[in-house]
Amino acid sequence: MILRTVEQCLVDTLHRYPLSPSSQNLVRGLWEKLRRLHLEIVVCGAGNTGKTAILNALTRGKFGQSAATQGTTLSPQTYTWQHPARQFQLTLVDTPSWEVDTDNGSLREMLDTADLVLWVITPQITASDRQLWQAIQHKPLMIVCNKTDLYPICDRHSIANQLDSLGISATQEQIVLVSADPLPDIVRVGKQQYWELVAPQLRELENQLSQIIHQRAEQMIAQNILSILVRIQRHSLSSTPPPVPCLRSWCCRVFLVEAFCLLISPTLWLDTLLAGLIHTWAILRWAKFYPYTPLATWQVALGAIALNSCLLGCLHILAVWHTAQILWVGISILWLMYELDERLRQSSIAHDLLQIYLKKGELGVWAQPPLEPSCKNLAQPL
């Protein structure tokens, strides 16, 4: 059900919003991602945290070289796996360290489009980890603490406390403890000693990923597509506004009509009725200039109309002159239309759908609310 809703949202975005050619291509790419159920997991972290070692352990060495020195991975590496039993595709992306990607442009772009982010840290958390967290905090996030075999005291509680001391809010359920390349053990045979390699300790991470792939992949893909569509839709309205008339001249015309009606209206109930009808007509007509009007906007607008009509009636009861009533009408219509226009410019079909699914809990435990303020991250590639 959720996938059909997201597919319809993609169609509405293409047909109802003023998209640039690059934005249209991006939306079509999202539709192809939805059709193939393509789950993209991006692994990121500071230098020398063992990102490549973790992926090599998960994929049996598909990601190549890893080393103890920082900066071994200089460009993104991908590994794609096709589910044998169903139409599902998984892509793991290994990224350079946050310090190696000097301008962080390519890394930010990959993080923006990721369905799930594996943030690899060590028990020795640094300030650079906080800088990266600021870029990924809005994404579905799993915190993978690597090299736990090197620290005698290392548990989820202590890691969560360290993160909290840096201003990073994370629950213990988001933290997974692993050791991708543990130190070898010393084996004694008689008087001789041997070094024995220890298998990577990734059972907890493998279980978490397996659960996501088999139970929550569709929800995570849907959430990510809706989050990207929110930014695309809002960016399209800000960069290419709909062809609307001048709002000030529109308010003046509505005010003149309403003022004339009030002057010729003989009774209180007719004053209130005419004011409500004219305000409602003005709002309905203005909303047609935009591709989408949220339900909350209608509720606020109708509530404002009802309140304005009541206040207008009170002014009539108090025997206030028509001049004061007309002045109040001018102020109210100006405020109402500017507030409506601001809300319509921020309207997004995908945002409302995302909020509905988040409230219903249909997007799983990894779901995060979308970024409200802007589309700055996505505006650059558009």
C-alpha positions in Angstrom: 0.0 0.0 0.0 2.8 2.5 0.9 4.7 1.8 -2.3 1.6 2.6 -4.4 1.1 5.8 -2.5 4.8 6.8 -3.1 4.4 5.9 -6.8 1.4 8.2 -7.0 3.3 11.0 -5.3 6.1 10.7 -7.8 3.5 11.0 -10.7 2.0 14.1 -9.0 5.4 15.7 -8.6 6.1 15.3 -12.3 2.7 16.6 -13.4 1.8 19.3 -10.8 5.1 21.0 -9.8 7.2 23.3 -12.1 10.3 21.1 -12.2 13.5 21.9 -14.1 14.8 19.2 -16.5 17.4 18.0 -14.0 14.7 17.7 -11.3 12.5 15.7 -13.7 15.4 13.3 -14.3 15.9 13.0 -10.6 12.3 12.1 -10.0 12.3 9.6 -12.8 15.4 8.0 -11.2 13.5 7.8 -7.9 10.7 6.1 -9.7 13.1 3.5 -11.2 14.6 3.0 -7.7 11.1 2.4 -6.3 10.3 -0.1 -9.2 13.5 -2.1 -8.6 13.2 -1.8 -4.8 16.8 -0.6 -4.7 18.0 -0.1 -1.1 21.2 1.9 -0.9 23.3 1.8 2.3 26.1 4.3 2.6 29.0 3.6 5.1 30.7 6.7 6.3 32.9 7.8 9.1 36.2 9.5 10.1 39.5 8.2 9.0 41.0 4.9 10.3 37.7 3.7 11.8 37.6 0.5 9.7 34.8 1.2 7.2 36.4 -0.9 4.5 37.3 -3.7 6.8 33.6 -4.0 7.9 32.4 -4.1 4.3 35.1 -6.6 3.4 34.0 -8.8 6.2 30.3 -8.5 5.2 30.9 -9.2 1.5 33.9 -11.6 1.8 36.5 -9.2 0.5 34.6 -7.4 -2.3 35.9 -4.0 -1.3 39.6 -4.5 -1.7 42.4 -3.0 0.3 42.1 -1.8 3.9 45.0 -0.6 6.0 45.8 0.9 9.4 46.7 4.3 7.8 44.1 7.0 7.2 43.0 7.7 3.6 43.3 4.2 2.1 39.9 4.7 0.4 40.2 7.7 -1.9 37.0 7.3 -3.9 33.6 5.7 -3.4 33.4 1.9 -3.9 30.1 0.1 -4.4 28.9 -3.5 -4.2 25.5 -4.5 -5.5 23.7 -7.6 -4.5 20.5 -8.9 -6.1 18.1 -10.8 -3.8 17.7 -14.3 -5.3 14.1 -14.9 -4.1 12.4 -11.5 -4.9 12.7 -8.3 -6.8 15.1 -6.5 -4.5 18.5 -4.9 -4.9 21.0 -3.9 -2.3 23.9 -1.5 -2.8 26.6 -1.0 -0.2 28.7 2.1 -0.7 32.1 2.6 0.9 33.1 6.3 1.1 36.3 8.2 1.8 36.9 9.5 5.3 35.3 12.8 6.2 38.8 14.4 6.3 39.9 13.0 2.8 36.8 14.4 1.1 38.0 18.0 1.5 34.9 19.9 0.3 32.5 17.1 1.4 30.5 17.7 -1.7 30.4 14.2 -3.2 30.0 12.7 0.3 27.1 14.9 1.1 25.4 14.1 -2.2 25.7 10.4 -1.4 24.4 10.8 2.1 21.4 12.8 0.8 20.3 10.0 -1.4 21.1 7.1 1.0 18.2 5.0 2.4 20.3 4.0 5.4 23.6 5.4 6.8 26.0 3.2 8.7 28.1 5.6 10.7 31.3 3.9 11.7 33.0 5.1 14.8 35.5 3.8 17.4 35.2 3.9 21.2 37.5 6.9 21.0 35.1 9.5 19.7 36.5 12.8 18.4 35.2 16.2 17.4 35.4 15.2 13.7 32.7 12.6 14.4 30.4 15.4 15.6 30.9 17.3 12.3 29.9 14.3 10.3 26.9 13.6 12.6 25.5 17.1 11.8 25.4 16.0 8.1 23.6 12.7 8.8 21.4 13.3 11.8 18.3 13.6 9.6 18.9 10.2 7.9 17.8 6.7 9.1 21.0 6.0 11.0 22.8 2.9 12.5 25.9 3.7 14.6 28.5 1.0 14.2 31.2 1.1 16.8 34.2 -0.8 15.5 37.5 -2.0 17.1 35.8 -2.9 20.3 38.4 -5.6 21.0 41.0 -2.9 21.6 39.1 -1.4 24.5 38.5 -3.4 27.7 35.5 -1.4 28.7 33.2 -0.9 25.8 29.4 -1.2 25.8 26.4 0.6 24.4 25.9 2.7 27.6 29.4 4.1 27.6 29.3 4.8 23.9 26.0 6.6 24.2 27.4 8.7 27.1 30.4 9.7 25.0 28.2 10.7 22.1 25.9 12.7 24.5 28.9 14.6 25.9 29.6 15.8 22.3 26.0 16.9 21.9 25.1 13.9 19.7 21.7 12.4 20.6 21.6 8.7 20.0 19.7 5.8 21.6 21.4 2.6 22.6 19.2 0.7 20.1 21.0 2.6 17.3 24.5 1.4 18.5 25.9 -1.8 17.2 29.3 -3.1 18.6 31.6 -4.9 16.1 35.2 -5.9 15.6 35.9 -6.2 11.8 39.6 -7.0 12.1 40.2 -8.3 15.6 43.7 -8.9 17.0 45.0 -12.5 16.7 45.0 -14.7 19.7 48.1 -16.4 21.1 47.8 -20.2 21.0 50.2 -22.3 23.1 51.1 -25.8 22.0 53.5 -27.3 24.5 56.3 -24.8 24.8 55.6 -23.1 21.5 53.3 -20.1 20.8 51.4 -19.4 17.7 49.3 -16.5 16.5 45.8 -17.6 15.5 43.7 -15.3 13.4 40.3 -14.4 14.8 37.2 -14.3 12.7 35.5 -10.9 12.4 32.9 -10.3 15.1 29.9 -9.0 13.1 27.1 -11.2 14.1 25.0 -8.4 15.6 25.5 -6.1 12.6 24.7 -9.0 10.2 21.5 -9.7 12.1 20.4 -6.1 12.1 21.0 -5.7 8.3 19.3 -9.0 7.6 16.2 -7.8 9.6 16.2 -4.6 7.7 16.5 -6.3 4.3 13.7 -8.8 4.9 11.3 -6.7 7.0 11.8 -3.0 6.6 13.5 -2.5 3.2 10.3 -1.3 1.5 9.5 1.2 4.3 13.0 2.6 4.3 13.0 3.1 0.5 9.6 4.8 0.7 10.7 7.1 3.5 13.8 8.2 1.7 12.0 8.8 -1.6 9.4 10.9 0.2 12.1 12.9 2.0 13.8 13.7 -1.2 10.5 14.6 -2.9 9.8 17.1 -0.1 13.0 19.0 -0.9 12.4 18.7 -4.7 8.8 20.0 -4.4 9.7 22.9 -2.1 12.8 23.8 -4.2 10.7 23.9 -7.4 8.2 26.3 -5.8 11.0 28.6 -4.5 13.1 28.6 -7.7 10.2 28.6 -10.2 7.2 30.2 -8.6 3.8 29.5 -10.1 2.4 32.2 -12.4 0.3 34.0 -9.8 -0.9 37.6 -10.0 0.5 40.3 -7.7 -0.7 39.5 -4.2 -1.1 43.2 -3.2 -3.3 44.1 -6.1 -5.3 40.9 -5.5 -5.9 41.9 -1.9 -6.9 45.4 -3.1 -9.5 44.0 -5.5 -10.9 41.7 -2.8 -11.0 44.6 -0.3 -12.9 46.9 -2.7 -15.5 44.2 -3.4 -16.0 43.5 0.3 -16.1 47.1 1.3 -18.8 47.9 -1.2 -20.8 44.9 0.0 -20.5 46.1 3.6 -21.6 49.6 2.7 -24.8 48.4 1.0 -25.6 45.7 3.5 -28.5 46.6 5.8 -28.3 43.9 8.4 -25.9 42.2 10.8 -26.3 38.6 9.4 -25.8 39.8 5.9 -22.5 41.6 6.9 -21.2 38.4 8.4 -22.4 36.2 5.5 -20.9 38.4 2.8 -17.6 38.7 4.6 -17.3 34.9 5.0 -18.3 34.2 1.4 -15.9 36.8 -0.1 -13.0 35.6 2.1 -13.7 32.0 1.2 -13.9 32.8 -2.5 -10.6 34.7 -2.4 -8.8 31.8 -0.7 -10.2 29.1 -3.0 -9.3 31.2 -6.1 -5.7 31.9 -4.8 -5.1 28.3 -3.9 -5.7 27.2 -7.5 -2.5 28.9 -8.5 -0.5 26.4 -6.5 -0.1 22.6 -7.2 -1.2 21.5 -3.7 -3.0 22.9 -0.6 -2.4 21.0 2.6 -5.4 20.1 4.8 -3.9 22.1 7.7 -3.8 25.2 5.6 -7.5 24.8 4.8 -8.2 24.4 8.5 -6.3 27.5 9.5 -7.8 29.6 6.7 -11.4 28.5 7.5 -10.8 29.1 11.2 -9.5 32.6 10.4 -12.6 33.3 8.2 -14.9 32.2 11.0 -13.1 34.4 13.5 -13.1 37.4 11.2 -16.8 37.1 10.6 -17.5 36.9 14.3 -15.4 40.0 15.0 -17.1 41.8 12.2 -20.5 40.9 13.7 -19.3 42.2 17.1 -18.3 45.5 15.6 -21.8 45.8 14.1 -23.4 45.0 17.4 -21.3 47.7 19.2 -22.6 50.2 16.6 -19.2 50.9 15.3 -19.1 53.0 12.1 -18.9 51.4 8.8 -15.5 53.0 8.4 -14.0 51.0 11.3 -15.6 47.8 9.9 -14.1 48.4 6.5 -10.7 49.2 8.0 -10.8 45.9 9.9 -11.8 44.0 6.7 -8.8 45.5 4.9 -6.4 44.5 7.6 -7.8 41.0 7.9 -7.8 40.2 4.2 -4.2 41.4 3.9 -3.0 39.3 6.7 -5.0 36.2 5.7 -3.8 36.3 2.0 -0.2 36.8 2.9 -0.3 34.0 5.5 -2.0 31.7 3.0 0.5 32.5 0.3 3.5 31.7 2.6 2.0 28.4 3.5 1.2 27.5 -0.1 4.8 28.2 -1.1 6.0 25.7 1.5 3.3 23.1 0.6 4.5 19.6 -0.3 2.4 16.5 -1.0 5.3 14.3 0.0 5.7 16.1 3.3 2.1 15.4 4.4 2.4 11.8 3.3 5.6 11.4 5.2 4.1 12.9 8.4 1.1 10.6 8.1 3.2 7.4 7.8 5.5 8.6 10.6 2.5 9.1 13.0 1.1 5.7 12.1 4.4 4.0 12.7 4.5 2.4 9.3 8.1 3.4 8.5 9.7 1.3 11.2 12.1 2.0 14.1 14.7 3.6 11.9 12.4 6.3 10.6 13.4 9.9 11.2 11.4 13.0 10.6 12.3 15.0 7.5 14.3 18.2 7.5 11.8 21.0 7.8 13.8 24.1 6.9 15.3 24.0 3.5 16.4 22.2 0.4 19.9 23.6 0.4 21.6 20.2 0.2 19.5 19.1 -2.7 19.3 22.4 -4.4 22.9 22.3 -5.5 22.7 19.3 -7.9 19.3 20.5 -9.2 
